[in-house]
Amino acid sequence: MADEQQFLTAEGAAELREELDDLIKIKRPALAKQLKEAISQGDLSENADYHDAKEQQAFLEGRILYLENLLRVATIIEGDTQGRPEEVVMGCEVTIQAEGEPEETYRLVGAAEADPRNGKISNESPMGAALLGRRPGDTVRVNTPGGEWEVKITRITR
């Protein structure tokens, strides 16, 4: 992550800050209590509760470190909400249409925030990378693992 620029929308950054706060203030103390109880059971070599709690602790601490670093280095996308953008930029919504298919709308976000099922695609994905810098009316060819896909940009909004 240190080598690549990371992007977050303001909303995505707020959600990650909430998650981080929950991990530090709620989950970390609860896990510490769980670990203390497991230790009090005695023999740690065959204590499944202890090993489970240590595994959860490692995952939790890793997630906390990841979120702290991401929030420290990420570029927050603060889009101008006035009017329509001239071209596809980070944070905008892009409506595309493949020939004979219904329109689809995606929001272009950073990789840490991507959620294609909910219409958020990463600027690093084949679709996101192909759309960046393009304008309404442009036809874009996207090379995906499933093959080439051609779409037309019908609308860009913030």
PyMOL commands that set and color helices and strands:
alter all, ss='L'
color gray80, all
select helices_A, chain A and resi 10-39+48-73+111-113+116-118+126-131
alter helices_A, ss='H'
color red, helices_A
select strands_A, chain A and resi 7-9+75-77+93-97+104-109+120-122+139-144+147-157
alter strands_A, ss='S'
color yellow, strands_A
deselect
rebuild
show_as cartoon
